[in-house]
Amino acid sequence: MVDEVRVLRLLRAIIDDLSVLRRESDADDERRADPIWLRGVKYTFVKAIEACVDVAQDICARQGWGPPADNGDAVRLLGDHEVLASTLALSLRKAVGFRNVLSTTTST
C-alpha cells in the first residue's frame, strides 16, 4: 500500500515549487541578472524533480514493480502501469535527466 500521507506531502511540495517556478518565469531582466536568482530557480527545479522521483520510487516499491534500474526508470514504470499518461512519464523522465545535469552545476 502506498503511504498516502507521504505522497500527499510530496505532491504539495511539488505544487508549491511549480508555483514558484511559474512566478519566476516572468522575472524581469534586472531580477534575472542577480546571480542568486538563478541558483534559487535551479534549486527549486531540482527539488521539485526529486520529489517526483520520491513519489515514483514509493509507488513502484509499494506496488511491487521494481526495483527500477534508476530514477528515470521509476518514472517510466508509472507510465507503463498507467499511473501517468505515457507522454507525461516520458517528459518527466527527461526532466529527471535534466535534473542530473543541474545537480552537477548548482554550485556555479
Phi and psi in radians as a Rosetta constraint file:
Dihedral C 1 N 2 CA 2 C 2 CIRCULARHARMONIC -1.283 0.35
Dihedral N 2 CA 2 C 2 N 3 CIRCULARHARMONIC 2.436 0.35
Dihedral C 2 N 3 CA 3 C 3 CIRCULARHARMONIC -1.335 0.35
Dihedral N 3 CA 3 C 3 N 4 CIRCULARHARMONIC 1.592 0.35
Dihedral C 3 N 4 CA 4 C 4 CIRCULARHARMONIC -1.051 0.35
Dihedral N 4 CA 4 C 4 N 5 CIRCULARHARMONIC -0.681 0.35
Dihedral C 4 N 5 CA 5 C 5 CIRCULARHARMONIC -1.101 0.35
Dihedral N 5 CA 5 C 5 N 6 CIRCULARHARMONIC -0.811 0.35
Dihedral C 5 N 6 CA 6 C 6 CIRCULARHARMONIC -1.105 0.35
Dihedral N 6 CA 6 C 6 N 7 CIRCULARHARMONIC -0.797 0.35
Dihedral C 6 N 7 CA 7 C 7 CIRCULARHARMONIC -1.110 0.35
Dihedral N 7 CA 7 C 7 N 8 CIRCULARHARMONIC -0.746 0.35
Dihedral C 7 N 8 CA 8 C 8 CIRCULARHARMONIC -1.113 0.35
Dihedral N 8 CA 8 C 8 N 9 CIRCULARHARMONIC -0.674 0.35
Dihedral C 8 N 9 CA 9 C 9 CIRCULARHARMONIC -1.091 0.35
Dihedral N 9 CA 9 C 9 N 10 CIRCULARHARMONIC -0.774 0.35
Dihedral C 9 N 10 CA 10 C 10 CIRCULARHARMONIC -1.135 0.35
Dihedral N 10 CA 10 C 10 N 11 CIRCULARHARMONIC -0.738 0.35
Dihedral C 10 N 11 CA 11 C 11 CIRCULARHARMONIC -1.112 0.35
Dihedral N 11 CA 11 C 11 N 12 CIRCULARHARMONIC -0.663 0.35
Dihedral C 11 N 12 CA 12 C 12 CIRCULARHARMONIC -1.090 0.35
Dihedral N 12 CA 12 C 12 N 13 CIRCULARHARMONIC -0.730 0.35
Dihedral C 12 N 13 CA 13 C 13 CIRCULARHARMONIC -1.114 0.35
Dihedral N 13 CA 13 C 13 N 14 CIRCULARHARMONIC -0.685 0.35
Dihedral C 13 N 14 CA 14 C 14 CIRCULARHARMONIC -1.101 0.35
Dihedral N 14 CA 14 C 14 N 15 CIRCULARHARMONIC -0.791 0.35
Dihedral C 14 N 15 CA 15 C 15 CIRCULARHARMONIC -1.046 0.35
Dihedral N 15 CA 15 C 15 N 16 CIRCULARHARMONIC -0.773 0.35
Dihedral C 15 N 16 CA 16 C 16 CIRCULARHARMONIC -1.086 0.35
Dihedral N 16 CA 16 C 16 N 17 CIRCULARHARMONIC -0.774 0.35
Dihedral C 16 N 17 CA 17 C 17 CIRCULARHARMONIC -1.124 0.35
Dihedral N 17 CA 17 C 17 N 18 CIRCULARHARMONIC -0.719 0.35
Dihedral C 17 N 18 CA 18 C 18 CIRCULARHARMONIC -1.100 0.35
Dihedral N 18 CA 18 C 18 N 19 CIRCULARHARMONIC -0.638 0.35
Dihedral C 18 N 19 CA 19 C 19 CIRCULARHARMONIC -1.077 0.35
Dihedral N 19 CA 19 C 19 N 20 CIRCULARHARMONIC -0.770 0.35
Dihedral C 19 N 20 CA 20 C 20 CIRCULARHARMONIC -1.080 0.35
Dihedral N 20 CA 20 C 20 N 21 CIRCULARHARMONIC -0.819 0.35
Dihedral C 20 N 21 CA 21 C 21 CIRCULARHARMONIC -1.114 0.35
Dihedral N 21 CA 21 C 21 N 22 CIRCULARHARMONIC -0.688 0.35
Dihedral C 21 N 22 CA 22 C 22 CIRCULARHARMONIC -1.096 0.35
Dihedral N 22 CA 22 C 22 N 23 CIRCULARHARMONIC -0.772 0.35
Dihedral C 22 N 23 CA 23 C 23 CIRCULARHARMONIC -1.090 0.35
Dihedral N 23 CA 23 C 23 N 24 CIRCULARHARMONIC -0.761 0.35
Dihedral C 23 N 24 CA 24 C 24 CIRCULARHARMONIC -1.263 0.35
Dihedral N 24 CA 24 C 24 N 25 CIRCULARHARMONIC -0.333 0.35
Dihedral C 24 N 25 CA 25 C 25 CIRCULARHARMONIC -1.142 0.35
Dihedral N 25 CA 25 C 25 N 26 CIRCULARHARMONIC -0.324 0.35
Dihedral C 25 N 26 CA 26 C 26 CIRCULARHARMONIC -1.700 0.35
Dihedral N 26 CA 26 C 26 N 27 CIRCULARHARMONIC 0.169 0.35
Dihedral C 26 N 27 CA 27 C 27 CIRCULARHARMONIC -1.059 0.35
Dihedral N 27 CA 27 C 27 N 28 CIRCULARHARMONIC 2.480 0.35
Dihedral C 27 N 28 CA 28 C 28 CIRCULARHARMONIC -1.391 0.35
Dihedral N 28 CA 28 C 28 N 29 CIRCULARHARMONIC 2.997 0.35
Dihedral C 28 N 29 CA 29 C 29 CIRCULARHARMONIC -1.053 0.35
Dihedral N 29 CA 29 C 29 N 30 CIRCULARHARMONIC -0.642 0.35
Dihedral C 29 N 30 CA 30 C 30 CIRCULARHARMONIC -1.100 0.35
Dihedral N 30 CA 30 C 30 N 31 CIRCULARHARMONIC -0.789 0.35
Dihedral C 30 N 31 CA 31 C 31 CIRCULARHARMONIC -1.130 0.35
Dihedral N 31 CA 31 C 31 N 32 CIRCULARHARMONIC -0.734 0.35
Dihedral C 31 N 32 CA 32 C 32 CIRCULARHARMONIC -1.158 0.35
Dihedral N 32 CA 32 C 32 N 33 CIRCULARHARMONIC -0.395 0.35
Dihedral C 32 N 33 CA 33 C 33 CIRCULARHARMONIC -1.292 0.35
Dihedral N 33 CA 33 C 33 N 34 CIRCULARHARMONIC -0.311 0.35
Dihedral C 33 N 34 CA 34 C 34 CIRCULARHARMONIC -1.268 0.35
Dihedral N 34 CA 34 C 34 N 35 CIRCULARHARMONIC 2.091 0.35
Dihedral C 34 N 35 CA 35 C 35 CIRCULARHARMONIC -1.064 0.35
Dihedral N 35 CA 35 C 35 N 36 CIRCULARHARMONIC -0.454 0.35
Dihedral C 35 N 36 CA 36 C 36 CIRCULARHARMONIC -1.242 0.35
Dihedral N 36 CA 36 C 36 N 37 CIRCULARHARMONIC -0.530 0.35
Dihedral C 36 N 37 CA 37 C 37 CIRCULARHARMONIC -1.022 0.35
Dihedral N 37 CA 37 C 37 N 38 CIRCULARHARMONIC -0.891 0.35
Dihedral C 37 N 38 CA 38 C 38 CIRCULARHARMONIC -1.097 0.35
Dihedral N 38 CA 38 C 38 N 39 CIRCULARHARMONIC -0.712 0.35
Dihedral C 38 N 39 CA 39 C 39 CIRCULARHARMONIC -1.058 0.35
Dihedral N 39 CA 39 C 39 N 40 CIRCULARHARMONIC -0.713 0.35
Dihedral C 39 N 40 CA 40 C 40 CIRCULARHARMONIC -1.149 0.35
Dihedral N 40 CA 40 C 40 N 41 CIRCULARHARMONIC -0.723 0.35
Dihedral C 40 N 41 CA 41 C 41 CIRCULARHARMONIC -1.133 0.35
Dihedral N 41 CA 41 C 41 N 42 CIRCULARHARMONIC -0.796 0.35
Dihedral C 41 N 42 CA 42 C 42 CIRCULARHARMONIC -1.066 0.35
Dihedral N 42 CA 42 C 42 N 43 CIRCULARHARMONIC -0.776 0.35
Dihedral C 42 N 43 CA 43 C 43 CIRCULARHARMONIC -1.074 0.35
Dihedral N 43 CA 43 C 43 N 44 CIRCULARHARMONIC -0.764 0.35
Dihedral C 43 N 44 CA 44 C 44 CIRCULARHARMONIC -1.114 0.35
Dihedral N 44 CA 44 C 44 N 45 CIRCULARHARMONIC -0.732 0.35
Dihedral C 44 N 45 CA 45 C 45 CIRCULARHARMONIC -1.100 0.35
Dihedral N 45 CA 45 C 45 N 46 CIRCULARHARMONIC -0.839 0.35
Dihedral C 45 N 46 CA 46 C 46 CIRCULARHARMONIC -1.033 0.35
Dihedral N 46 CA 46 C 46 N 47 CIRCULARHARMONIC -0.767 0.35
Dihedral C 46 N 47 CA 47 C 47 CIRCULARHARMONIC -1.084 0.35
Dihedral N 47 CA 47 C 47 N 48 CIRCULARHARMONIC -0.721 0.35
Dihedral C 47 N 48 CA 48 C 48 CIRCULARHARMONIC -1.135 0.35
Dihedral N 48 CA 48 C 48 N 49 CIRCULARHARMONIC -0.771 0.35
Dihedral C 48 N 49 CA 49 C 49 CIRCULARHARMONIC -1.155 0.35
Dihedral N 49 CA 49 C 49 N 50 CIRCULARHARMONIC -0.698 0.35
Dihedral C 49 N 50 CA 50 C 50 CIRCULARHARMONIC -1.094 0.35
Dihedral N 50 CA 50 C 50 N 51 CIRCULARHARMONIC -0.632 0.35
Dihedral C 50 N 51 CA 51 C 51 CIRCULARHARMONIC -1.169 0.35
Dihedral N 51 CA 51 C 51 N 52 CIRCULARHARMONIC -0.666 0.35
Dihedral C 51 N 52 CA 52 C 52 CIRCULARHARMONIC -1.072 0.35
Dihedral N 52 CA 52 C 52 N 53 CIRCULARHARMONIC -0.761 0.35
Dihedral C 52 N 53 CA 53 C 53 CIRCULARHARMONIC -1.102 0.35
Dihedral N 53 CA 53 C 53 N 54 CIRCULARHARMONIC -0.740 0.35
Dihedral C 53 N 54 CA 54 C 54 CIRCULARHARMONIC -1.028 0.35
Dihedral N 54 CA 54 C 54 N 55 CIRCULARHARMONIC -0.752 0.35
Dihedral C 54 N 55 CA 55 C 55 CIRCULARHARMONIC -1.099 0.35
Dihedral N 55 CA 55 C 55 N 56 CIRCULARHARMONIC -0.818 0.35
Dihedral C 55 N 56 CA 56 C 56 CIRCULARHARMONIC -1.062 0.35
Dihedral N 56 CA 56 C 56 N 57 CIRCULARHARMONIC -0.808 0.35
Dihedral C 56 N 57 CA 57 C 57 CIRCULARHARMONIC -1.077 0.35
Dihedral N 57 CA 57 C 57 N 58 CIRCULARHARMONIC -0.719 0.35
Dihedral C 57 N 58 CA 58 C 58 CIRCULARHARMONIC -1.095 0.35
Dihedral N 58 CA 58 C 58 N 59 CIRCULARHARMONIC -0.824 0.35
Dihedral C 58 N 59 CA 59 C 59 CIRCULARHARMONIC -1.117 0.35
Dihedral N 59 CA 59 C 59 N 60 CIRCULARHARMONIC -0.802 0.35
Dihedral C 59 N 60 CA 60 C 60 CIRCULARHARMONIC -1.025 0.35
Dihedral N 60 CA 60 C 60 N 61 CIRCULARHARMONIC -0.792 0.35
Dihedral C 60 N 61 CA 61 C 61 CIRCULARHARMONIC -1.125 0.35
Dihedral N 61 CA 61 C 61 N 62 CIRCULARHARMONIC -0.807 0.35
Dihedral C 61 N 62 CA 62 C 62 CIRCULARHARMONIC -1.286 0.35
Dihedral N 62 CA 62 C 62 N 63 CIRCULARHARMONIC -0.412 0.35
Dihedral C 62 N 63 CA 63 C 63 CIRCULARHARMONIC -1.594 0.35
Dihedral N 63 CA 63 C 63 N 64 CIRCULARHARMONIC -0.106 0.35
Dihedral C 63 N 64 CA 64 C 64 CIRCULARHARMONIC 1.337 0.35
Dihedral N 64 CA 64 C 64 N 65 CIRCULARHARMONIC 0.506 0.35
Dihedral C 64 N 65 CA 65 C 65 CIRCULARHARMONIC -1.679 0.35
Dihedral N 65 CA 65 C 65 N 66 CIRCULARHARMONIC 0.197 0.35
Dihedral C 65 N 66 CA 66 C 66 CIRCULARHARMONIC -2.206 0.35
Dihedral N 66 CA 66 C 66 N 67 CIRCULARHARMONIC -2.847 0.35
Dihedral C 66 N 67 CA 67 C 67 CIRCULARHARMONIC -1.418 0.35
Dihedral N 67 CA 67 C 67 N 68 CIRCULARHARMONIC 2.461 0.35
Dihedral C 67 N 68 CA 68 C 68 CIRCULARHARMONIC -1.128 0.35
Dihedral N 68 CA 68 C 68 N 69 CIRCULARHARMONIC 2.629 0.35
Dihedral C 68 N 69 CA 69 C 69 CIRCULARHARMONIC -1.150 0.35
Dihedral N 69 CA 69 C 69 N 70 CIRCULARHARMONIC -0.578 0.35
Dihedral C 69 N 70 CA 70 C 70 CIRCULARHARMONIC -2.836 0.35
Dihedral N 70 CA 70 C 70 N 71 CIRCULARHARMONIC -3.075 0.35
Dihedral C 70 N 71 CA 71 C 71 CIRCULARHARMONIC -1.123 0.35
Dihedral N 71 CA 71 C 71 N 72 CIRCULARHARMONIC -0.680 0.35
Dihedral C 71 N 72 CA 72 C 72 CIRCULARHARMONIC -1.116 0.35
Dihedral N 72 CA 72 C 72 N 73 CIRCULARHARMONIC -0.625 0.35
Dihedral C 72 N 73 CA 73 C 73 CIRCULARHARMONIC -1.163 0.35
Dihedral N 73 CA 73 C 73 N 74 CIRCULARHARMONIC -0.607 0.35
Dihedral C 73 N 74 CA 74 C 74 CIRCULARHARMONIC -1.063 0.35
Dihedral N 74 CA 74 C 74 N 75 CIRCULARHARMONIC -0.720 0.35
Dihedral C 74 N 75 CA 75 C 75 CIRCULARHARMONIC -1.185 0.35
Dihedral N 75 CA 75 C 75 N 76 CIRCULARHARMONIC -0.718 0.35
Dihedral C 75 N 76 CA 76 C 76 CIRCULARHARMONIC -1.014 0.35
Dihedral N 76 CA 76 C 76 N 77 CIRCULARHARMONIC -0.737 0.35
Dihedral C 76 N 77 CA 77 C 77 CIRCULARHARMONIC -1.057 0.35
Dihedral N 77 CA 77 C 77 N 78 CIRCULARHARMONIC -0.605 0.35
Dihedral C 77 N 78 CA 78 C 78 CIRCULARHARMONIC -1.105 0.35
Dihedral N 78 CA 78 C 78 N 79 CIRCULARHARMONIC -0.660 0.35
Dihedral C 78 N 79 CA 79 C 79 CIRCULARHARMONIC -1.199 0.35
Dihedral N 79 CA 79 C 79 N 80 CIRCULARHARMONIC -0.759 0.35
Dihedral C 79 N 80 CA 80 C 80 CIRCULARHARMONIC -1.051 0.35
Dihedral N 80 CA 80 C 80 N 81 CIRCULARHARMONIC -0.598 0.35
Dihedral C 80 N 81 CA 81 C 81 CIRCULARHARMONIC -1.699 0.35
Dihedral N 81 CA 81 C 81 N 82 CIRCULARHARMONIC 0.215 0.35
Dihedral C 81 N 82 CA 82 C 82 CIRCULARHARMONIC 1.057 0.35
Dihedral N 82 CA 82 C 82 N 83 CIRCULARHARMONIC 0.480 0.35
Dihedral C 82 N 83 CA 83 C 83 CIRCULARHARMONIC -1.312 0.35
Dihedral N 83 CA 83 C 83 N 84 CIRCULARHARMONIC -0.632 0.35
Dihedral C 83 N 84 CA 84 C 84 CIRCULARHARMONIC -2.103 0.35
Dihedral N 84 CA 84 C 84 N 85 CIRCULARHARMONIC 2.644 0.35
Dihedral C 84 N 85 CA 85 C 85 CIRCULARHARMONIC -1.065 0.35
Dihedral N 85 CA 85 C 85 N 86 CIRCULARHARMONIC 2.512 0.35
Dihedral C 85 N 86 CA 86 C 86 CIRCULARHARMONIC -1.036 0.35
Dihedral N 86 CA 86 C 86 N 87 CIRCULARHARMONIC -0.620 0.35
Dihedral C 86 N 87 CA 87 C 87 CIRCULARHARMONIC -1.188 0.35
Dihedral N 87 CA 87 C 87 N 88 CIRCULARHARMONIC -0.663 0.35
Dihedral C 87 N 88 CA 88 C 88 CIRCULARHARMONIC -1.193 0.35
Dihedral N 88 CA 88 C 88 N 89 CIRCULARHARMONIC -0.720 0.35
Dihedral C 88 N 89 CA 89 C 89 CIRCULARHARMONIC -1.070 0.35
Dihedral N 89 CA 89 C 89 N 90 CIRCULARHARMONIC -0.713 0.35
Dihedral C 89 N 90 CA 90 C 90 CIRCULARHARMONIC -1.136 0.35
Dihedral N 90 CA 90 C 90 N 91 CIRCULARHARMONIC -0.782 0.35
Dihedral C 90 N 91 CA 91 C 91 CIRCULARHARMONIC -1.082 0.35
Dihedral N 91 CA 91 C 91 N 92 CIRCULARHARMONIC -0.752 0.35
Dihedral C 91 N 92 CA 92 C 92 CIRCULARHARMONIC -1.168 0.35
Dihedral N 92 CA 92 C 92 N 93 CIRCULARHARMONIC -0.629 0.35
Dihedral C 92 N 93 CA 93 C 93 CIRCULARHARMONIC -1.109 0.35
Dihedral N 93 CA 93 C 93 N 94 CIRCULARHARMONIC -0.685 0.35
Dihedral C 93 N 94 CA 94 C 94 CIRCULARHARMONIC -1.139 0.35
Dihedral N 94 CA 94 C 94 N 95 CIRCULARHARMONIC -0.673 0.35
Dihedral C 94 N 95 CA 95 C 95 CIRCULARHARMONIC -1.113 0.35
Dihedral N 95 CA 95 C 95 N 96 CIRCULARHARMONIC -0.630 0.35
Dihedral C 95 N 96 CA 96 C 96 CIRCULARHARMONIC -1.080 0.35
Dihedral N 96 CA 96 C 96 N 97 CIRCULARHARMONIC -0.746 0.35
Dihedral C 96 N 97 CA 97 C 97 CIRCULARHARMONIC -1.110 0.35
Dihedral N 97 CA 97 C 97 N 98 CIRCULARHARMONIC -0.713 0.35
Dihedral C 97 N 98 CA 98 C 98 CIRCULARHARMONIC -1.155 0.35
Dihedral N 98 CA 98 C 98 N 99 CIRCULARHARMONIC -0.640 0.35
Dihedral C 98 N 99 CA 99 C 99 CIRCULARHARMONIC -1.038 0.35
Dihedral N 99 CA 99 C 99 N 100 CIRCULARHARMONIC -0.661 0.35
Dihedral C 99 N 100 CA 100 C 100 CIRCULARHARMONIC -1.077 0.35
Dihedral N 100 CA 100 C 100 N 101 CIRCULARHARMONIC -0.679 0.35
Dihedral C 100 N 101 CA 101 C 101 CIRCULARHARMONIC -1.149 0.35
Dihedral N 101 CA 101 C 101 N 102 CIRCULARHARMONIC -0.832 0.35
Dihedral C 101 N 102 CA 102 C 102 CIRCULARHARMONIC -1.086 0.35
Dihedral N 102 CA 102 C 102 N 103 CIRCULARHARMONIC -0.655 0.35
Dihedral C 102 N 103 CA 103 C 103 CIRCULARHARMONIC -1.091 0.35
Dihedral N 103 CA 103 C 103 N 104 CIRCULARHARMONIC -0.532 0.35
Dihedral C 103 N 104 CA 104 C 104 CIRCULARHARMONIC -1.418 0.35
Dihedral N 104 CA 104 C 104 N 105 CIRCULARHARMONIC -0.220 0.35
Dihedral C 104 N 105 CA 105 C 105 CIRCULARHARMONIC -2.027 0.35
Dihedral N 105 CA 105 C 105 N 106 CIRCULARHARMONIC 0.146 0.35
Dihedral C 105 N 106 CA 106 C 106 CIRCULARHARMONIC -1.176 0.35
Dihedral N 106 CA 106 C 106 N 107 CIRCULARHARMONIC -0.354 0.35
Dihedral C 106 N 107 CA 107 C 107 CIRCULARHARMONIC -1.529 0.35
Dihedral N 107 CA 107 C 107 N 108 CIRCULARHARMONIC -0.060 0.35
